[in-house]
Amino acid sequence: MHHNRDFLSSLNENQRQAAEHGSGALLVVAGAGTGKTKTLAARVAALIGRGADPASILLLTFTRRAAVEMLRRAGQYVGDAAARTVWGGTFHSIAHRLLRIHHQAIGIPGNFVCMDPADAADLLNLIRADLGLDRSRVRFPQKATLWEIYSRAINAGQPLERVLAERFPWCQDHCESIKEVVRQYAAGKADRGLLDFDDLLLYWQQALEAPGVGDTLAGRFRHVLVDEYQDTNPVQASILRALWSRMVPPAAVNDADASLMVVGDDAQAIYGFRGATVENILHFPEEFGPATVIRLEQNYRSTQAILHVANGVMRGASRRHAKELWSERPHIEKPVIVTCGDELAQSTFIADRILEYRERGVPLMEQADLFRTAYNSAALEIELGRRNIPFVKWGGLRFLEAAHVKDLLAFLRLAENPKDDLSWLRILQLFDGIGPGRARRALEHLREHGDAISSLESWPAPAEARPAVCGLLEVLAELSRPGLSLAGQIERVRHFYRPILESRFDNAEMRARDLDQLELLAQNAPSREAFLADLTLDPPVSTGDLAGPPHRDEEYVVLSTIHSAKGCEWRNVYLIHAADGVLPSDMANGTEELEEERRLLYVAVTRAKDRLVISFPLRYYHRKHPLGDRYSTAQLCRFLEPPMFELFDRRSHGRTDLTPAPAASAQAIPNAVHARLQKLLG
């Protein structure tokens, strides 16, 4: 174990000031690649080193992996035992933990089940159908849109009318019906003992503001640290305000024992579409004042040539915490802007560069292609496939959204909470002869018999479903048997589910492997309830997440949306489709939306360690145009302004003159063929 002084000596001056900060509020404006994880870990270690009770430290992050990594590092300095008792995790997982402990005082059932967004959308869909809105003459919003509308209103703290007017204008005519769906959704959750992601935060906030229980919840903590503060939404900021006001009563602002440190980079605020607001970090010094502000500007990731581009992009921002990133890393290559003739030329150029740098010793794993939206990579995927260059794409379907994984988890959720209608409906409809209508009638039967699972025996199931219903009852009875391990429970469910998997899905073998991963994951879980909560609150993005880091001999290029690449770094970064209308998106029309697009470019640029290549196609072809194939011409992203051009090498690839082949010569060949056919066929 290190001594306290050792780790402080490895920090630069500003990092050390942040780690050793005394009481009160502190904002650390940490530019990309400036060592914020190291600084947060050092802060936790320094607090413990000077006598703070580790269990009174709350570390809030945006992924569980980030919290685990920070506490692992802090443990290297002060010992694992101390670091393990720190409260670390995401806003949602900490809320979940507190609600479980204090559920009686808060007034919610102790066995509540937490729904992920997909489950929440399913429940909204159920209500939509009950109200007959799925059959309305004018098309009513789909379940995913209903969930987005509801979640946006909660997270942004905005009335439904305003959310519809600003974000979903095409749904405004349905305002009253949407309100009714949402009202029934809220009531339905309460009846069934279900909480969604937004409820976790709302209940935590409400509990903090209530007399008695609020003091108990806030009294646990004396030091609060928040990572990625630029990504918080208004509800999360109000949780912090409520916590801080109870930790530091007005009469004791200089209480030497309490501190709040938030770390973030306003230039990386790119989650406005989720309800996050950059205002939280811009206004922190006034809202939590008096507050100290420390800037981390020394970048340990990128070369100075790349940072000149990042600084240039953000200089044009209308409002920001001023900072200038700098690096001591030696210059490798100047960033490049490539003007390509069209999408095909762009794809061949990028594939050529990937292979060229691989020959020069940059492994595929150290190279990434970034883009604004998932479909921007279609042409490149085809080119990489053609050349047998392996790639992995980030930003697609998540592991837990796969139907077979959701099926298996539904069995476990039912065993946990027999009132969980969504899981009943999901499982019953797996059986032959049971559709939505019959599944509903089975639910009504259960309700009439006080939700007793065994009452399903007397429900008149259709003949072809009878054996399956009996089998289900046996499985659920076994899952409730004391002493059966969680892995054993999953194995039992899998045995029952296997014939269903084989009859309902093609590639059943591949899907069965996903369920293997789930079983492996369950071996480390302390309980079924903890396992389900963990999967919901911090879902693995893919089976790759479950499998752990890639093997050394695995080789692939990463293709990723910029949003999914946040927090990552590669030696070579290729940003494709940097054309106005794509980045910034042509959907970004307000000033704040355009500012967020600027920050998105900054995030992309600052992922690069050694080399940055920015490309855009001059021509976009529009197939299936009513007048035959047409193309439009594009311009470079407006945030890369002419004064910045000297920071780049400029190149072109493919035909970048815009004169199409003369139409007359193109028509001559079909004419000649036609003439020959006429001659042959008389």
C-alpha positions in Angstrom: 0.0 0.0 0.0 1.2 3.5 -0.8 1.6 6.2 1.8 -0.6 9.2 1.5 2.1 11.6 0.3 3.2 9.2 -2.5 0.1 9.5 -4.6 -0.2 13.3 -4.1 3.3 13.8 -5.5 2.2 12.1 -8.7 -0.5 14.8 -9.3 0.1 18.1 -11.1 -0.4 21.4 -9.1 -4.1 21.9 -10.0 -5.0 18.2 -9.5 -3.4 18.3 -6.1 -5.3 21.5 -5.1 -8.5 19.7 -6.0 -7.6 16.5 -4.1 -6.6 18.4 -0.9 -9.5 20.9 -1.0 -11.0 21.6 2.4 -14.6 22.2 3.2 -17.3 23.9 1.1 -18.3 23.6 -2.6 -15.7 23.0 -5.4 -16.1 23.0 -9.1 -13.3 21.2 -11.1 -13.5 22.2 -14.8 -11.6 19.2 -16.2 -10.9 19.4 -19.9 -10.8 16.1 -22.0 -7.8 13.9 -21.1 -6.8 16.0 -18.1 -6.8 13.1 -15.6 -10.1 13.6 -13.8 -10.5 9.9 -12.8 -7.1 10.1 -11.1 -8.1 13.4 -9.4 -11.4 12.0 -8.1 -9.6 8.8 -6.8 -7.0 11.0 -5.1 -9.7 13.2 -3.6 -11.4 10.1 -2.0 -8.0 8.8 -0.8 -7.1 12.3 0.6 -10.4 12.5 2.5 -9.9 9.1 4.1 -6.2 9.9 4.8 -7.2 12.9 6.8 -9.7 10.9 8.9 -13.0 11.0 7.1 -15.2 8.0 7.7 -15.2 6.2 4.3 -19.0 5.3 4.8 -19.7 9.1 4.9 -18.3 9.6 1.4 -20.7 9.5 -1.6 -19.2 9.2 -5.1 -21.8 9.7 -7.9 -20.7 8.7 -11.4 -22.6 8.0 -14.7 -21.5 4.4 -15.1 -20.9 1.7 -12.5 -17.5 1.0 -14.2 -16.3 4.5 -13.6 -17.1 4.3 -9.8 -15.5 0.8 -9.6 -12.3 2.1 -11.3 -12.1 5.3 -9.1 -12.5 3.3 -5.9 -10.0 0.7 -7.1 -7.4 3.4 -7.5 -8.3 5.0 -4.2 -7.9 1.6 -2.6 -4.3 1.4 -3.9 -3.5 4.4 -1.7 -5.5 3.8 1.4 -6.3 0.1 1.3 -9.1 -1.8 -0.3 -11.0 -2.3 3.0 -11.5 1.5 3.4 -12.3 2.2 -0.2 -14.9 -0.6 -0.3 -17.1 1.1 2.3 -17.4 4.3 0.3 -20.8 4.8 -1.3 -20.0 4.7 -5.0 -22.2 4.3 -8.0 -24.6 5.9 -10.5 -27.3 8.4 -9.3 -29.9 5.6 -10.1 -28.1 2.8 -8.2 -27.5 5.0 -5.1 -31.1 6.0 -5.2 -32.1 2.4 -5.5 -30.0 1.4 -2.5 -31.3 4.2 -0.3 -35.0 3.5 -1.2 -34.5 -0.2 -0.3 -33.1 0.7 3.1 -35.6 3.4 3.9 -38.7 2.1 2.0 -40.9 2.1 5.1 -40.2 5.7 6.0 -40.6 6.7 2.3 -43.9 4.7 1.9 -43.1 2.2 -0.9 -43.1 -1.6 -0.8 -39.8 -3.3 0.1 -40.0 -5.7 -2.8 -40.5 -3.1 -5.5 -39.1 -4.1 -8.9 -37.2 -1.6 -11.0 -38.2 -1.4 -14.7 -35.8 -0.5 -17.5 -37.0 1.9 -20.2 -38.1 -0.9 -22.5 -40.3 -2.3 -19.7 -41.7 1.1 -19.0 -42.6 1.5 -22.7 -44.3 -1.8 -22.7 -46.5 -0.7 -19.7 -47.4 2.5 -21.5 -48.3 0.4 -24.5 -50.6 -1.8 -22.4 -52.5 1.3 -21.2 -52.5 2.8 -24.8 -54.3 -0.4 -25.9 -56.7 -0.5 -22.9 -57.8 3.0 -23.8 -58.3 2.0 -27.4 -55.8 4.6 -28.6 -54.0 2.0 -30.7 -57.1 1.9 -32.9 -57.7 5.6 -33.2 -58.4 7.1 -36.6 -55.5 9.6 -36.3 -52.2 7.8 -35.6 -51.4 7.9 -31.9 -47.7 8.0 -30.7 -46.0 4.6 -30.4 -44.9 3.3 -27.0 -41.2 4.4 -27.4 -42.4 8.0 -28.2 -44.7 8.0 -25.2 -41.8 6.9 -22.9 -39.6 9.7 -24.4 -42.3 12.3 -23.8 -42.9 11.2 -20.3 -39.3 10.8 -19.3 -38.4 14.2 -20.9 -41.1 16.0 -18.8 -39.8 14.3 -15.6 -36.1 14.8 -16.2 -36.2 18.3 -17.6 -38.9 19.3 -15.0 -41.1 20.7 -17.7 -44.9 20.5 -18.1 -46.2 18.0 -20.7 -47.6 20.8 -22.9 -44.2 22.5 -23.2 -42.4 19.2 -23.9 -44.9 18.5 -26.7 -44.6 22.0 -28.2 -40.8 22.1 -28.1 -39.8 18.5 -28.8 -42.8 16.5 -30.2 -44.9 19.1 -32.1 -46.5 16.4 -34.2 -48.1 14.9 -31.1 -49.7 18.1 -29.8 -53.2 17.2 -31.0 -53.1 14.1 -28.7 -52.2 16.1 -25.6 -55.2 15.2 -23.5 -55.1 11.5 -24.4 -51.3 11.4 -23.7 -52.0 13.0 -20.2 -54.6 10.2 -19.5 -52.1 7.5 -20.6 -49.4 9.0 -18.3 -51.9 9.4 -15.4 -52.9 5.7 -15.7 -49.2 4.7 -16.1 -48.3 6.4 -12.8 -51.3 4.7 -11.0 -50.5 1.4 -12.6 -46.9 1.4 -11.4 -48.0 2.1 -7.8 -50.5 -0.8 -7.9 -48.0 -3.3 -9.2 -45.0 -2.3 -7.0 -43.0 -1.1 -10.0 -40.6 1.9 -10.2 -39.1 3.2 -13.4 -35.7 4.9 -13.7 -37.2 8.4 -13.2 -39.1 7.3 -10.1 -35.8 6.3 -8.4 -34.6 9.9 -8.6 -38.0 11.5 -7.9 -38.5 9.5 -4.7 -34.9 10.3 -3.6 -35.4 14.0 -4.2 -38.8 14.0 -2.5 -37.5 12.0 0.5 -34.6 14.5 0.9 -37.1 17.4 1.0 -39.4 15.7 3.6 -38.9 16.5 7.3 -37.4 13.7 9.3 -36.5 11.2 6.6 -34.6 13.9 4.7 -32.2 14.5 7.6 -31.7 10.7 8.0 -30.9 10.3 4.2 -28.6 13.3 4.1 -27.1 12.7 7.5 -25.2 9.6 6.2 -22.9 11.7 4.1 -20.3 14.4 4.9 -18.5 14.5 1.5 -20.1 14.3 -1.9 -18.2 13.9 -5.2 -19.9 14.0 -8.6 -18.3 13.0 -11.9 -19.4 14.2 -15.4 -21.5 17.0 -13.8 -22.2 18.5 -17.3 -24.4 15.4 -17.9 -26.8 15.9 -15.0 -30.4 16.9 -15.5 -32.5 19.3 -13.4 -33.8 16.5 -11.1 -30.2 15.3 -10.3 -29.1 18.9 -9.6 -32.0 19.4 -7.3 -31.1 16.2 -5.4 -27.6 17.7 -4.9 -29.1 21.0 -3.7 -31.3 19.2 -1.2 -28.4 17.0 0.0 -26.1 20.0 0.4 -28.6 22.2 2.2 -29.2 19.4 4.8 -25.4 18.6 5.1 -24.6 22.3 5.5 -27.3 24.2 7.4 -27.4 28.0 6.6 -25.9 28.8 10.1 -22.9 26.6 9.5 -21.7 27.3 5.9 -18.1 27.0 7.1 -18.6 23.6 8.7 -15.1 22.2 8.3 -16.5 18.7 8.0 -18.7 18.9 4.9 -17.6 19.2 1.2 -19.1 18.9 -2.2 -16.9 18.5 -5.3 -18.3 18.3 -8.8 -16.1 17.5 -11.8 -17.0 18.1 -15.4 -16.3 19.7 -18.7 -19.0 22.0 -20.1 -17.4 21.4 -23.6 -18.5 17.7 -23.4 -22.2 18.4 -22.5 -23.7 16.3 -25.3 -26.8 14.7 -23.7 -29.4 17.4 -24.1 -31.6 14.9 -25.8 -31.8 12.9 -22.6 -32.8 16.0 -20.5 -29.3 16.8 -19.3 -28.6 20.6 -19.2 -25.3 22.4 -19.5 -26.8 25.1 -17.3 -26.0 23.0 -14.2 -22.3 23.2 -14.6 -22.3 26.8 -16.0 -24.3 28.1 -12.9 -22.7 25.8 -10.2 -20.6 28.6 -8.7 -23.7 30.8 -8.1 -26.1 27.9 -7.0 -23.7 26.3 -4.5 -21.7 29.4 -3.7 -19.4 30.4 -2.3 -17.6 27.9 -4.5 -14.0 27.4 -5.4 -13.2 26.8 -9.2 -10.1 24.9 -10.2 -9.3 24.2 -13.9 -7.5 21.1 -15.2 -5.9 22.1 -18.5 -2.9 19.8 -18.9 -3.9 17.1 -21.3 -2.2 13.7 -21.0 -3.9 12.0 -24.0 -3.4 14.0 -27.2 -0.6 15.8 -29.0 -0.6 19.6 -29.0 -1.5 19.7 -32.7 -4.8 17.9 -32.0 -5.5 20.1 -28.9 -5.1 23.2 -31.1 -8.1 21.9 -33.1 -10.1 21.2 -29.9 -9.4 24.6 -28.5 -10.3 26.3 -31.8 -13.6 24.5 -32.0 -14.6 25.6 -28.5 -13.4 29.2 -29.0 -16.5 29.8 -31.0 -18.9 28.6 -28.2 -21.3 31.3 -27.0 -21.0 30.4 -23.3 -18.3 28.3 -21.6 -15.9 28.0 -18.7 -12.8 29.3 -20.4 -9.9 26.9 -20.6 -7.1 26.2 -23.0 -5.9 22.5 -23.2 -2.2 22.0 -23.5 0.1 19.0 -23.7 3.8 18.0 -23.3 3.3 15.1 -25.7 5.6 15.4 -28.7 4.1 16.3 -32.1 3.5 13.2 -34.3 1.5 14.3 -37.4 -0.6 17.3 -38.2 -4.4 16.6 -38.2 -5.8 16.1 -41.8 -9.0 17.3 -43.5 -9.9 15.1 -46.5 -12.4 16.2 -49.1 -13.7 13.0 -50.8 -15.5 12.8 -54.1 -18.4 10.8 -52.6 -19.3 8.3 -49.9 -17.6 5.5 -51.7 -14.3 7.5 -52.1 -14.5 8.3 -48.4 -14.8 4.6 -47.5 -11.9 3.5 -49.7 -9.7 6.3 -48.3 -10.5 5.4 -44.7 -10.0 1.6 -45.3 -6.6 2.4 -47.0 -5.5 4.5 -44.1 -6.5 1.8 -41.5 -4.4 -0.8 -43.4 -1.5 1.5 -44.0 -1.2 2.4 -40.3 -1.6 -1.2 -39.3 1.5 -2.0 -41.5 3.2 0.9 -39.7 2.6 -0.7 -36.3 -0.8 0.8 -35.1 -3.0 -2.2 -34.3 -6.6 -2.2 -35.5 -7.7 -2.0 -31.8 -6.0 1.4 -31.6 -7.9 2.8 -34.5 -11.6 4.0 -34.5 -14.1 5.5 -37.0 -16.5 8.0 -35.4 -19.7 9.4 -36.9 -22.7 11.5 -35.9 -25.5 8.8 -36.2 -25.5 5.0 -36.5 -26.5 4.9 -40.2 -23.5 7.1 -41.3 -21.3 4.1 -41.2 -23.2 1.9 -43.8 -21.0 2.5 -46.8 -17.8 2.1 -44.6 -19.1 -1.2 -43.2 -19.5 -2.6 -46.7 -16.0 -1.5 -47.7 -14.4 -3.0 -44.5 -16.3 -6.2 -45.0 -15.1 -6.4 -48.7 -11.5 -6.1 -47.5 -11.9 -8.5 -44.6 -11.1 -5.8 -42.0 -12.8 -7.0 -38.8 -14.8 -4.3 -37.0 -17.1 -3.9 -34.0 -19.9 -1.3 -34.0 -21.0 0.5 -30.9 -24.4 2.2 -30.6 -26.6 -0.7 -31.8 -29.1 -3.0 -30.0 -28.2 -3.5 -26.4 -27.7 -7.0 -24.9 -30.6 -6.7 -22.5 -33.0 -5.5 -25.2 -32.7 -8.9 -27.0 -36.1 -10.7 -26.8 -34.7 -14.0 -25.5 -32.7 -12.3 -22.7 -35.9 -10.3 -21.6 -37.9 -13.6 -21.7 -35.5 -15.3 -19.2 -35.4 -12.3 -16.9 -39.2 -12.1 -16.8 -39.3 -15.5 -15.0 -36.9 -14.3 -12.3 -38.9 -11.0 -12.0 -42.2 -12.9 -11.5 -40.6 -15.0 -8.7 -39.5 -11.7 -7.1 -42.8 -9.9 -7.5 -46.0 -11.8 -8.5 -47.8 -8.5 -9.2 -45.5 -7.8 -12.2 -48.1 -7.8 -15.0 -45.6 -7.1 -17.7 -43.7 -10.3 -16.9 -46.9 -12.3 -16.7 -48.0 -11.0 -20.1 -44.6 -11.6 -21.6 -44.4 -15.3 -20.4 -48.0 -16.3 -21.0 -47.8 -15.2 -24.6 -44.8 -17.5 -25.2 -47.3 -20.5 -25.0 -49.3 -21.8 -28.0 -52.9 -20.6 -28.1 -52.4 -17.6 -25.7 -52.5 -14.2 -27.4 -52.8 -10.7 -25.8 -56.5 -11.1 -25.0 -56.2 -14.5 -23.2 -53.1 -13.3 -21.4 -55.1 -10.4 -20.1 -57.9 -12.7 -18.9 -55.3 -14.8 -17.0 -54.1 -11.6 -15.3 -57.7 -10.7 -14.3 -58.1 -14.2 -12.8 -54.9 -13.7 -10.8 -56.1 -10.3 -9.5 -59.4 -11.8 -8.4 -57.5 -14.4 -6.4 -55.2 -11.9 -4.6 -52.2 -12.4 -7.0 -51.6 -16.0 -5.7 -49.5 -17.7 -8.3 -51.2 -21.1 -7.6 -54.6 -19.7 -8.5 -53.5 -20.0 -12.2 -54.3 -23.7 -11.8 -58.0 -23.0 -11.9 -57.8 -20.6 -14.9 -59.3 -22.2 -18.0 -56.2 -22.2 -20.3 -56.7 -23.4 -23.9 -55.9 -27.1 -24.3 -52.7 -26.6 -26.3 -51.3 -24.3 -23.6 -52.3 -26.4 -20.5 -49.0 -28.4 -20.2 -47.0 -25.2 -20.5 -49.0 -23.4 -17.9 -48.6 -26.3 -15.5 -44.9 -26.4 -16.2 -44.6 -22.7 -15.5 -46.3 -23.1 -12.1 -43.8 -25.8 -11.2 -40.9 -23.6 -12.3 -42.1 -20.7 -10.2 -42.6 -22.9 -7.2 -39.1 -24.2 -7.5 -37.7 -20.6 -7.8 -39.2 -19.8 -4.5 -37.6 -22.8 -2.8 -35.1 -21.7 -0.2 -31.5 -22.7 -0.8 -31.6 -22.8 -4.6 -28.7 -20.7 -5.9 -29.4 -17.9 -8.4 -27.3 -19.8 -11.1 -29.4 -22.9 -10.2 -32.6 -20.8 -10.7 -31.5 -19.6 -14.1 -30.5 -23.2 -15.1 -34.0 -24.4 -14.1 -35.7 -21.6 -16.1 -33.4 -22.4 -19.1 -34.4 -26.0 -19.1 -38.1 -25.0 -19.3 -37.4 -22.2 -21.8 -35.2 -24.2 -24.2 -38.0 -25.7 -26.4 -39.6 -22.3 -26.6 -36.3 -20.7 -27.7 -35.9 -23.3 -30.4 -39.4 -23.0 -31.8 -39.6 -19.2 -31.7 -36.2 -18.0 -32.9 -33.8 -18.9 -35.7 -30.1 -19.1 -34.7 -31.2 -20.6 -31.3 -27.6 -21.8 -30.6 -26.2 -18.2 -30.7 -29.0 -17.0 -28.5 -28.4 -19.8 -26.0 -24.8 -18.5 -25.7 -26.2 -15.1 -24.5 -28.0 -17.0 -21.8 -24.8 -18.8 -20.9 -23.3 -15.3 -20.2 -26.3 -14.4 -18.1 -25.8 -17.5 -16.0 -22.1 -16.7 -15.6 -22.9 -13.2 -14.5 -25.3 -14.5 -11.9 -22.6 -16.4 -10.1 -21.2 -13.2 -8.5 -24.6 -11.8 -7.5 -25.5 -11.8 -3.8 -29.2 -12.4 -4.4 -31.8 -12.5 -7.1 -33.1 -9.1 -6.2 -29.6 -7.6 -6.4 -28.9 -9.3 -9.7 -32.1 -7.9 -11.3 -31.5 -4.4 -9.9 -27.9 -4.4 -11.2 -28.8 -5.5 -14.7 -31.5 -2.8 -14.8 -29.5 0.0 -13.3 -26.2 -0.6 -15.1 -27.0 -2.8 -18.1 -24.1 -4.4 -20.1 -24.1 -2.8 -23.6 -23.3 -6.1 -25.4 -22.1 -9.6 -24.7 -18.6 -8.2 -25.2 -19.2 -6.2 -22.0 -20.0 -9.5 -20.1 -17.0 -11.3 -21.5 -14.6 -8.7 -20.2 -11.7 -7.0 -22.1 -10.8 -8.4 -25.5 -7.9 -10.9 -25.8 -4.6 -9.6 -26.9 -4.8 -11.5 -30.2 -8.2 -10.1 -31.1 -8.1 -7.6 -33.9 -10.8 -5.2 -34.9 -11.5 -1.6 -35.7 -14.1 0.2 -33.6 -16.9 1.9 -35.4 -18.8 4.2 -33.0 -21.3 7.0 -32.8 -19.6 10.0 -31.1 -22.0 9.7 -28.2 -21.0 6.0 -27.6 -17.3 7.0 -27.8 -17.4 9.5 -25.0 -14.8 8.5 -22.3 -12.7 6.4 -24.8 -9.4 7.1 -26.6 -7.6 5.6 -29.6 -4.2 6.4 -31.2 -5.9 7.1 -34.6 -9.3 8.6 -34.9 -11.1 9.0 -38.3 -14.1 11.3 -38.0 -16.3 10.6 -41.2 -19.2 12.6 -42.6 -18.0 15.9 -41.1 -20.4 17.7 -43.5 -22.8 20.5 -42.6 -26.2 18.9 -42.3 -24.7 15.7 -40.8 -22.5 17.4 -38.2 -24.1 19.7 -37.1 -27.3 17.7 -37.7 -29.8 19.5 -39.9 -32.3 18.8 -37.1 -30.4 21.1 -34.8 -32.2 24.5 -35.3 -32.1 26.3 -32.0 -29.0 28.1 -30.6 -28.6 25.6 -27.7 -29.0 22.6 -30.0 -26.3 24.0 -32.4 -24.0 24.6 -29.4 -24.5 20.9 -28.4 -23.5 19.9 -31.9 -20.3 22.0 -31.5 -19.5 20.2 -28.3 -20.1 16.8 -30.1 -17.3 17.7 -32.5 -15.0 18.6 -29.6 -15.7 15.2 -28.0 -14.8 13.5 -31.3 -11.6 15.4 -31.8 -10.4 14.8 -28.2 -10.7 11.0 -28.5 -7.5 11.0 -30.7 -4.1 10.5 -29.1 -1.7 10.6 -32.0 -3.5 11.2 -35.3 -6.8 12.8 -36.3 -8.3 12.5 -39.8 -11.5 14.4 -40.6 -13.3 13.5 -43.8 -16.4 14.5 -45.7 -17.9 13.5 -49.1 -18.5 16.4 -51.6 -21.4 14.4 -53.1 -24.3 12.5 -51.5 -26.3 10.3 -53.9 -30.0 10.1 -53.3 -31.2 6.8 -54.7 -34.9 6.1 -55.5 -35.3 9.8 -56.3 -38.5 10.2 -58.4 -36.5 11.7 -61.3 -33.8 9.0 -61.2 -30.6 9.0 -59.0 -29.6 12.5 -58.0 -26.9 13.9 -55.8 -26.5 16.9 -53.6 -23.3 18.7 -52.8 -22.0 19.1 -49.2 -19.8 21.5 -47.4 -17.3 21.0 -44.5 -18.7 21.3 -40.9 -19.3 25.0 -40.1 -17.4 24.7 -36.7 -14.1 24.1 -38.7 -13.8 27.7 -39.7 -11.3 29.0 -42.3 -9.0 30.6 -39.7 -8.5 27.0 -38.4 -7.4 25.6 -41.7 -3.7 26.3 -41.0 -3.9 23.7 -38.2 -4.6 20.9 -40.8 -3.0 19.3 -43.8 -5.7 19.4 -46.6 -6.1 16.5 -49.0 -8.6 15.3 -51.5 -9.5 11.7 -52.6 -11.6 10.6 -55.5 -13.2 12.9 -58.0 -13.7 16.3 -56.3 -14.5 18.2 -59.5 -18.3 18.4 -59.7 -18.8 18.0 -63.5 -20.8 14.9 -64.2 -20.0 12.7 -67.2 -21.6 14.2 -70.3 -25.2 12.8 -70.6 -25.1 12.4 -74.5 -22.2 9.9 -74.5 -23.9 7.9 -71.7 -27.1 7.6 -73.8 -25.2 6.5 -76.9 -24.7 3.0 -75.6 -28.3 2.2 -74.8 -29.3 3.7 -78.2 -26.9 1.4 -80.0 -28.1 -1.7 -78.1 -31.7 -0.7 -78.9 -30.9 -0.4 -82.6 -29.3 -3.9 -82.7 -32.3 -5.4 -81.0 -34.6 -3.7 -83.5 -32.5 -5.1 -86.3 -32.5 -8.7 -84.8 -36.2 -8.7 -83.9 -37.3 -7.0 -87.1 
